[in-house]
Amino acid sequence: MVRLKAPSFSKTMLMLGMLFLYLPMVVLIVYSFNASRLVSVWAGFSTKWYGALLANEQILSAVWMSLRIAFYSASMAVCLGTLCAFVVTRFKKMRGRTLLSSMITAPLVMPEVITGLSLLLLFVQMAQLIGWPMDRGMATIWIAHTTFCSAYVAVVVSARLREVDRSIEEAAMDLGCTPLKTFFVITLPVIAPALVSGWLLAFTLSLDDLVIASFVSGPGATTLPMVVFSSVRMGVSPEINALATLIIAAVSVIAFIAWLWMRRAEKRRTRA
Amino acid sequence: MTKKILATPLAERVRAVVFHRRVVFGVPFAWLLLFFLLPFALVLKISLTSAVMAIPPYEPVFRWVENTLSVVVNFGNYLFLASDSLYIAAYWGSMKTAFLATLFCLLIGYPMAYAMARAPKHWQLVFLLMVMLPSWTSFLIRVYAWMGILGNQGLLNSFLLWLGVIESPLKMLNTNFAVILGIVYAYLPFMILPIYTNLVKLDIRLLEAASDLGCRSLTTFWAITLPLSKAGILAGSMLVFIPAVGEFVIPELLGGPDTLMIGKVLWEEFFNNRDWPVASALAIVMLALLLVPIVLFHRFQAREMEKNG
């Protein structure tokens, strides 16, 4: 009988690794309540930086801009990424499939400066040739984010598509369903959880992107990471600590809900 | 006769399936061709032009004047990159930093992934979410957190001074050490996840067989577990190494004036010097250097996505 318990070395590493991942975030949270501007001085508990954050018009309008771009990008990326996942997992003999699968995996690792630069050059060239886009801004960021987020959605959805029992789809087709109807009635409900997690992943990726957005944006569109970046370049800022705390809190709540939901799904699966 | 066959429901259905397949394939294909592949061709084209003070700030390659097509190809940017030691040093610095960061990610990430894969089922889910959660918060803010920790008046220096370990603050922020630490911190989840996915699928019976045949646990690890997790290690390493080579935010925020990394140099050429052709040439050379790792990663990922069942 083999002992399946992890050796103590790897267990220790797991604990230390988790500490490494979480301590810096704890530090940010603690210092967002520090009354002093300095990191080294604790001047008492205060929530004044949250007040300052909520009064900062520039940050608030950037948040709104980023949320809108992330919403549109994630929605479009789910559509494109799902189509790509279908081609990669189902259409084994399609011509051009190899090219498509290269184009969908490359954005996962492509350095952001290259993606950003190349898309900007495309937009500049397009503006010269067809007169669009004259001003870069929300639309160009939307296109850029959709493109790289689709790759992540395709990975998430194709993992789920592989597990779909195809005999049900075939039965529906044999009974006279069109492919489109089969997709909406049979396949879509089965892969819906993957679409939701793909959408959420794309949403956070789009919200988070600084480099690509900086390249393809114009003077009209400033996203949240751009504002944060120009502020932290100058050094530590307590308002940004407050913002970080709010972001971490929001993500933790969503992760907790996801955990509850996944645990329930797993329990249901083991019972069945 | 032919008409009759085509009119049968089966033929109609086959045609419908073919049509749907074309749409499913064509839409994302056209999008990616236009917004992913074509832009690279443009980068290549503009890297072969020379910079001018104009909008856009480069000379056209193709010119049509008086019924004559003239093609002006300028290799000057590439020669310039090769002649200036700054750029060579930046490429070398990026490669070295990314390699070291990948190595540390692997050394920390592998044992973590191993412990996760061997944990009880309900704990696996918790650990998995805990590893992913940081990457769902802001990347920028996680890098920024280290500025407050590593600074001369930062948390770590204050703590060490208070302990009496050091007399005067250590310079940690704005060094290459800080850059590597930042990359390891930011990219660690991308190393852990593929290795975990790989280890969790490992057939336990192989380990049992090895143990039954008298293999000691460390030998089993070297002979069975490690070789079987090769694909996960490769994928994780590429997911860290390739983006780290082109990293801009981390060297900008945590690095110092002597931190030479190509992503930062490209950014400065583009935004500060407004030299688009040189920035494009830098991108093309970076892409050429990363071609082998990207192809390796693609082959792994394509296999993962196509696998059935």
Interface residues (C-beta under 8 A of the other chain):
Chain A: M1 V2 R3 L4 K5 A6 P7 F9 S10 K11 M13 L14 G17 M18 F20 L21 Y22 P24 M25 V27 L28 Y31 L38 V39 S40 L80 G81 L83 C84 A85 F86 V87 V88 T89 F91 K92 M94 G96 R97 L99 L100 S101 S102 M103 I104 T105 A106 P107 L108 V109 M110 P111 E112 V113 I114 L117 S118 L119 L121 L122 V124 Q125 Q128 I143 A144 T146 T147 S150 A154 V155 S158 A159 R162 E163 M173 G176 T178 P179 L180 T204 L207 D208 L210 V211 S214 F215 P225 V228 F229 V232 R233 G235 V236 I240 N241 L243 A244 I247 I248 V251 S252 I254 A255 A258 W259 M262 R263 E266
Chain B: P9 R13 A16 V17 H20 R21 V24 F25 V27 P28 F29 W31 L32 L33 L34 F35 F36 L37 L38 P39 F40 L42 V43 I46 P56 I108 G109 P111 M112 Y114 A115 M116 R118 A119 K121 H122 L125 V126 F127 L129 M130 V131 M132 L133 P134 W136 T137 S138 F139 L140 I141 R142 Y144 A145 W146 M147 G148 I149 G151 Q153 G154 L155 N157 S158 Y185 L188 P189 I192 I204 L207 E208 A210 S211 S217 M238 L239 I242 P243 V245 G246 E247 F248 V249 E252 L253 G263 L266 W267 F270 F271 W276 A279 S280 A283 M286 L287 L290 P293 I294 F297 H298 Q301 A302 M305 E306 K307 N308 G309
